[in-house]
Amino acid sequence: MDTMLNILKRSTAVHLGFAISYFLSGLVLNFIQIILYCCLKPFNKSLFRKINYYLCYSFSSQLVFMSQWWSRSKLSIYIKKDEYEKYYGKEHGYLLMNHSYEIDWLMGWHFCEGIGVLGNCKAYAKKAIQYVPPIGWMWKFAEFVFLERSFEKDRDIIKHQITEICDYPDPIWLLMTPEGTRFTPTKHEASLKFAQEKNLPLLKHHLTPRTRGFTTSLQYFRGKIPAIYNIQLAFDKDSKTPPTLTSLLYGKPVHAHMYIERIPVETVPEGEAEGAKWLHDLFVVKFL
């Protein structure tokens, strides 16, 4: 049985089937979202969001399936047990996570599925993604924060979207990767140069975080989102299997380690300069 399963995991036909199924099911879900957006949301926004939770869950869970079952990857969580039982999956959360790997976001979904918030996971994303079917359309209807990378325009977008998201009837988790892009040696070298010019901390394992998006968001979700979740994710360094989607597609397991620290928002200083310094200090103590 294991031999047959291993053959299937290496089969191009099976991989193509996955891709077609994912794309077509996404379009079907998009179609349902369009109908509900036009016919239900104007009259009952809360019910629209509750139903949309399950539509988004149905879409995202297909990739979580590839992580959890198809590749049998492992995720080790390092967390305070009392906080986990009291808060996780029971409150709105603002997530700050390092962006060091191709599938760090998927490991985040892996965890969110376990605490029941996968359908309400949201993130900051490039505006262009919203036009890419089916995932961009799915995220657009799910009210992700799409940014244009122009602060003057993004400030109003953040204000509007944060206000909308905080009004959700069920717990949402909003992800920001302050580094803005995935870590590479070339980007790290450019980041160190920028940090030296701006007299900012020199980070060994991360890119210098971009603070404007965080400090702008903070002023609008303060008092509405009770906690910031500081997330550090890493994979086994000695593993022969790289942490990529291709590895998961071929059924090769990876082992991720996720450290999560819950930080009450009221402990974060007010003011743009103070909030920016707080974020820089947070990245100084992050490690891989």
N, C-alpha and C positions, 0 to 999 in steps of 0.2 A: 504493500500500500504506500509506504514512504517513497519507494522508488518511483512509482507511478506519479505521485504528487510532485516529486522533484523534476520529473520530465515535463509535467504540465507547467511548472513554474519557469521553465526555460523555453517554453514554446512561444514562438512569435505569433502564432494564431491566437493563443490565449491572451497574450498582451494586446493584440489588436482588438480582440473582443472586449477587453476591459476598457480600452480607449473609446470604442464606439458606444458601449453601454453608458459610460460616464457622460459622453457628449450628448447623446440622445435623451437620456434621462434628465439631464440638466435643462435641455430645451423644453421638455414637457413641464418640468417644474417652473421654468420661466413663464411659460404660457399661463399656468395656473396663477402665478404671481401677478401677471398683467391683468387678468380678469378680476382678481381680488383687489388690486390696487385701484382699478377704475370703479368697481361696483360696491366694494365694502369699505375701503379706507376712508372715503369722504364722510361716511355716516357712523363708522365705529372703528376708530384708529386702534383702540386697545385690542379688539377682537382680531383685526387684521394682523397685528403684531404677534398675537398668540398663535394664530394659524401659520404665519410665516416662519415661526420658530421651527415647526415640524418640517416645513419645506426645505429650509436651510439645513436642518439636521439630516434629512434624507440625502442631501447632496454631499455634505461634508463627511458623513459617516462612511461613504464609499472609499475615501482615501484613508480614513482611520482603520477600516477593515484591512486595507493593504498593510498597514503598520502592525496592527494587533494580531491578526489571524494569518494572513497570507505569508508574511515574512517572520512572524512570531518574534518580533522585536521586543525588547524589554525596556521599561522605563522605571528607574529608581527615583523615588521622591524623598526629599529631605525637608521636613516640615514640622512645625510644632503641633503635636497631636491635639491639644486642647483648642487651639485656634482653628484647626481643620474641622473639628466637630462642630464648632460654634459658628464659624463664618463662611467657610468655603462652599460656594454654590448657593448661599443664602443671602448674598448682598451684591450690589453693584461693585465692580472692581476695575481699577485702572492699572494695567500691566506694563511694566518696564522690563524688557528682555534684551539680552545681547543677541546680535544677529551674526553669528559666526559660521553657520552651516547651511547647507541647502535645504535641510528638512527640519530646522529648529522649530518652525511654525507648526509643522505636522505633529511633532512631539508635544507641542502645546495643546493641539486639538486632542491628542491621545489622552492627555490629562483632563481636559475640559469635558470630554465624553464621560469620564468616570464620575464627575461631580454634577452632571446634568445641566451644563450650560453650553454645550456644543452648538446648539441652534441659535444661541444668542451671543456667539463670539463675534466681535467686530474689531476692525483695525483701521489704521491710517494707511492709505494706498495712493499710488499715483493716479491722477485723474484719467489718464489714457486707458487704464485697466477697465473702467466701467463700460467701455464700448466693446469689450472682448466677450463674445458668448462662449459658453453659458455662464462662466464663473463671474465675469464682470457684471453681467446683468443681475445675477443672483445677489451679489454684494450691493449693487445699487438699490435694489428693492429692500435689502436688509439694512439700509441706511449707514453703510460704511462712511468713513470720513475721507473723501477723495480730495487730494490737494494738487495745486498747480505748481508748487515750488516757487511761488511768488508770495512773499509774506503779506504784502498789502492786500492781495486777493484772498489768501488763505486765512487771514485773521477773521474775516467775516464768515467764511465757510466753517471754521472751527467753532465759532460762537453759535451759529445756527445748529450744526450737527450735534454738538455737545448738549445743547438745550433739549434737542429732540430725544437723544439717546437716554438722557437722565430721566426722561418721562416714561420709560418702558415699564410695563406692569410686572415683569418678571426680571430676575437678576441678569445683568449683562456684564460681559468682560470685554473691555476695550483695550486692545494691544497697541502699544507704541514701541518701535525699535529706535531709540534716540540716535543710534549711529547712522541711521538713514539709508544705509546700504550694507551689503554683506561684506564681512571682513576678508580682505586679500592682502598679501604682502605689499603689493603696489599701493593699494589704498591706505594701508597702514603707514607707509613711508610718507605719503602726502599728508596724512593726518598728523604725524609727528612734526612735520615742517610747519603746518598751520598752528599747532599748539605752541611751538617755540616762538612763532611770530606774535601770538596773542598772549604769551605768558600764562598758558594754561597747563594743567598737569599732563605729563608725558605718560601715556598708557602703554603698557607692554603688550597686552593681549586684546585690546579693544581699540576702536576708532574713537576719536574725540566726539562726544555726544553733541548733537544740535539741540540747543536749549529753548529756542523761541516757540516751537510747537508745544513743548511741555508747559512752559510758563504761561502761554496764552490759554491753553486748555485748563490749567490749574485754576485760573481765576473764574472760569465758568462752571467747573464741576465741584469746586469747593462747597461743602455743605450739602451736596447731592450724592456724590460718590464717597462713601466713608473711608475707603482704604486704597492705598497703592500697594501693588504686589510686585516686589523686586524679585525678578526671576533670573537665575544664572543657569544656563544649560550647557552641558559638555558631553562628549562621547568618549568611550575608552580610547586612549591614545595608542595603545598597542594593538588595536583591532586591525585585522587584515581587510575587513570590509569597510569601505568608505561610507559615511552617512549621506547617501544620496537617494533620490527617488528611483534611480536605476537599480540600485542594490535591493530596495524593497520590492520592486516589480519582479525581480528575478528570485524573490523569496529568500534573500540572504538577510539574516537577522543582524540588527545593530543593538547596542546597549547604550541608552541615554541616561544621564544623571541630571536631575532637575532640583535645584535648591530654590525654595520660595520663602521669602520673608514678607510678612504682612506689616505694613507701615500705616498707622492711622494718618489721614490727611491733615488733621489739625496739628500734627507735629512738624509739618513742612512749613518753613517760614514764608510769609507773604512778601510780595514785592518781586518784580522781575529779576533784579540783580541777585537778591537773596535766593530765589528759586533756582536760578541758573547755577549759582555756586553749590547749592544743595545737590543738584543733579551731577555736577562735575565730581563732587566729593563721593557720591554714590558709586560712580564708575571707578574711582580710585581704589575702592575696597573690593570691587568685583575681581574674580580670579577664574582661571581655567586650569 
